[in-house]
Amino acid sequence: MNSYSELSAAVTAFAGQEGNPEFTNQVGLFISLGEDQVYRSLRHDRMIKSAALSGSPPFLIPDDFLEMSAVNHGYDLCEYAPPELVLSAPASTDPPTLWSILGSELVFDGTPTAETVISYFAKLPNLVNEPNALFLLNSDLFLYATLTQAMIFLRDEAREGAWDGLFKRKLDEINAASWHARLPKQQPLKMRYS
């Protein structure tokens, strides 16, 4: 599948609901709910974005923010700390070493500059607007999540469990592949003989 319309048609076909306008009118909602399920569950390299902080506080969390990956100032990694610890640090014009999230803002123990960069997992554009790289690589994951939502609508617990099981199995497979892709593979394995 390469498009929203192909996903929509596949959901209707797999659900066996062709010609049922009560179902087909809701397929867009099922896809949206399925996307939300994917983005809540998956952390993949293709979801990472970076942004340099600029200006002065408050530093708002990006609208597409799901989870922080890293905060760096130049080459130095800033550490996460609970908000109360960061806020209790004395005011400083030094570069930040600690960061936290308070409500919808990023807070720091120092003064962020253009060298302060956040890397975060971002929610990708909705499929109705454009297919994203994650969908193109793993359209079956989105199909399984969407069909899980459709089965809830149809009150078909047996098929809901089957689609949810396929979703979880595919999610585990993608997460494992993403994890292994991050491991350095430059050093060959050397065997030592005694």
PLY file of the C-alpha trace (Angstrom):
ply
format ascii 1.0
element vertex 194
property float x
property float y
property float z
element edge 193
property int vertex1
property int vertex2
end_header
0.00 0.00 0.00
1.28 3.41 -0.92
-1.61 5.73 -0.17
-4.43 6.64 2.17
-7.04 5.48 -0.35
-5.35 2.06 -0.70
-5.31 1.70 3.10
-8.97 2.72 3.27
-9.93 0.15 0.62
-7.89 -2.59 2.34
-9.56 -1.91 5.70
-13.02 -2.16 4.14
-12.09 -5.37 2.31
-10.43 -7.11 5.27
-13.35 -6.14 7.50
-15.77 -7.60 4.93
-17.80 -4.40 4.92
-17.94 -3.46 1.22
-21.29 -1.82 0.52
-21.90 -0.93 4.17
-22.06 2.89 4.27
-22.33 2.92 8.08
-18.86 1.30 8.17
-17.25 3.00 5.16
-18.22 6.45 6.45
-16.14 5.73 9.57
-12.98 4.33 7.90
-11.21 7.71 8.10
-11.80 7.74 11.86
-10.43 4.18 12.17
-7.31 5.19 10.24
-6.80 8.23 12.46
-7.19 6.12 15.61
-4.84 3.50 14.17
-2.23 6.17 13.42
-2.47 7.41 16.99
-1.95 3.85 18.24
1.16 3.51 16.05
2.67 6.81 17.21
1.98 6.05 20.89
3.70 2.68 20.57
6.56 3.12 18.12
9.86 4.97 18.44
11.70 4.71 15.13
14.68 6.60 13.72
12.46 8.00 10.95
10.45 9.81 13.62
13.40 11.82 14.99
13.58 15.55 14.36
16.06 18.15 15.59
15.53 21.81 16.35
17.91 24.50 17.56
16.53 26.69 20.31
16.51 30.37 19.61
15.17 33.49 21.23
14.30 33.79 24.86
12.10 31.79 27.22
9.58 30.32 27.19
10.86 27.50 24.98
7.69 25.72 23.90
7.59 22.02 23.10
7.05 21.52 19.34
3.48 20.72 18.29
4.51 17.34 16.86
6.48 16.33 19.99
6.04 12.77 21.29
9.14 12.12 23.39
12.61 13.62 23.88
15.54 11.76 22.41
18.39 14.07 23.50
19.26 17.66 24.41
22.73 18.90 23.50
24.56 22.17 23.95
27.33 22.11 21.38
29.06 18.76 21.87
27.88 18.36 25.47
24.87 16.25 26.34
22.44 17.88 28.75
20.96 15.59 31.39
17.29 15.24 32.23
16.27 16.24 35.76
12.86 16.63 37.43
11.37 20.10 36.89
11.63 21.09 40.57
15.38 20.44 40.51
15.93 22.45 37.32
13.75 25.32 38.54
15.53 25.44 41.91
18.95 25.86 40.25
20.32 29.42 40.58
19.84 31.63 37.52
22.87 31.40 35.26
24.09 32.73 31.93
26.23 29.59 31.53
25.20 26.98 28.95
22.58 24.53 30.21
23.59 21.19 31.69
20.12 20.10 32.89
16.75 20.17 31.18
13.18 19.24 32.00
9.63 19.64 30.80
7.13 21.72 32.73
3.69 21.74 31.17
4.25 22.67 27.52
7.66 24.27 28.07
11.27 23.13 28.13
13.13 24.49 31.15
16.90 24.65 31.68
19.37 25.31 34.49
21.38 27.66 32.25
20.82 29.87 29.25
20.14 28.05 25.95
21.63 29.52 22.79
21.52 28.58 19.11
24.01 25.84 20.05
21.34 24.17 22.20
19.66 21.52 20.06
16.79 19.22 20.97
16.30 15.89 19.21
12.87 14.38 19.68
10.51 11.75 18.38
7.86 13.53 16.34
4.41 12.51 15.22
4.53 12.25 11.44
2.02 14.00 9.15
-1.42 12.40 9.03
-1.78 9.88 6.23
-4.79 11.71 4.82
-2.43 14.60 3.97
0.50 12.58 2.62
1.99 9.12 3.02
5.05 9.31 5.25
8.24 7.25 5.06
7.23 5.12 8.04
3.93 4.20 6.38
5.65 3.41 3.09
8.10 1.09 4.90
5.54 -0.53 7.21
2.06 -0.12 5.76
1.04 -3.45 7.33
1.59 -1.98 10.81
-0.85 0.84 10.04
-3.29 -1.67 8.49
-3.25 -3.87 11.61
-3.74 -0.88 13.93
-6.60 0.43 11.81
-8.31 -2.96 11.61
-8.04 -3.29 15.40
-9.99 -0.03 15.69
-12.50 -1.16 13.05
-13.17 -4.41 14.91
-13.91 -2.43 18.08
-16.54 -0.54 16.06
-17.97 -3.83 14.76
-17.87 -5.34 18.28
-15.98 -8.34 16.92
-13.72 -9.24 19.85
-12.22 -12.32 18.22
-11.01 -10.46 15.13
-10.01 -7.46 17.25
-7.68 -9.73 19.24
-6.27 -11.26 16.05
-5.50 -7.89 14.44
-4.12 -6.50 17.70
-1.84 -9.55 17.99
-0.54 -8.96 14.46
-0.03 -5.28 15.31
2.00 -6.10 18.42
4.09 -8.73 16.62
4.91 -6.30 13.79
5.62 -3.52 16.30
8.09 -5.75 18.15
9.75 -6.66 14.84
10.14 -3.00 13.82
11.40 -1.94 17.25
13.97 -4.76 17.26
15.16 -3.90 13.75
15.43 -0.21 14.67
17.40 -1.06 17.82
19.81 -3.34 15.97
20.28 -0.72 13.24
21.64 1.69 15.88
24.35 -0.73 17.05
27.75 0.06 15.53
28.90 -2.58 13.10
32.28 -1.15 12.14
34.43 -3.38 14.34
34.65 -6.98 13.15
34.19 -9.66 15.74
37.56 -11.10 16.76
37.86 -14.56 18.18
40.39 -15.16 20.91
41.90 -18.59 21.20
43.50 -19.67 24.43
0 1
1 2
2 3
3 4
4 5
5 6
6 7
7 8
8 9
9 10
10 11
11 12
12 13
13 14
14 15
15 16
16 17
17 18
18 19
19 20
20 21
21 22
22 23
23 24
24 25
25 26
26 27
27 28
28 29
29 30
30 31
31 32
32 33
33 34
34 35
35 36
36 37
37 38
38 39
39 40
40 41
41 42
42 43
43 44
44 45
45 46
46 47
47 48
48 49
49 50
50 51
51 52
52 53
53 54
54 55
55 56
56 57
57 58
58 59
59 60
60 61
61 62
62 63
63 64
64 65
65 66
66 67
67 68
68 69
69 70
70 71
71 72
72 73
73 74
74 75
75 76
76 77
77 78
78 79
79 80
80 81
81 82
82 83
83 84
84 85
85 86
86 87
87 88
88 89
89 90
90 91
91 92
92 93
93 94
94 95
95 96
96 97
97 98
98 99
99 100
100 101
101 102
102 103
103 104
104 105
105 106
106 107
107 108
108 109
109 110
110 111
111 112
112 113
113 114
114 115
115 116
116 117
117 118
118 119
119 120
120 121
121 122
122 123
123 124
124 125
125 126
126 127
127 128
128 129
129 130
130 131
131 132
132 133
133 134
134 135
135 136
136 137
137 138
138 139
139 140
140 141
141 142
142 143
143 144
144 145
145 146
146 147
147 148
148 149
149 150
150 151
151 152
152 153
153 154
154 155
155 156
156 157
157 158
158 159
159 160
160 161
161 162
162 163
163 164
164 165
165 166
166 167
167 168
168 169
169 170
170 171
171 172
172 173
173 174
174 175
175 176
176 177
177 178
178 179
179 180
180 181
181 182
182 183
183 184
184 185
185 186
186 187
187 188
188 189
189 190
190 191
191 192
192 193
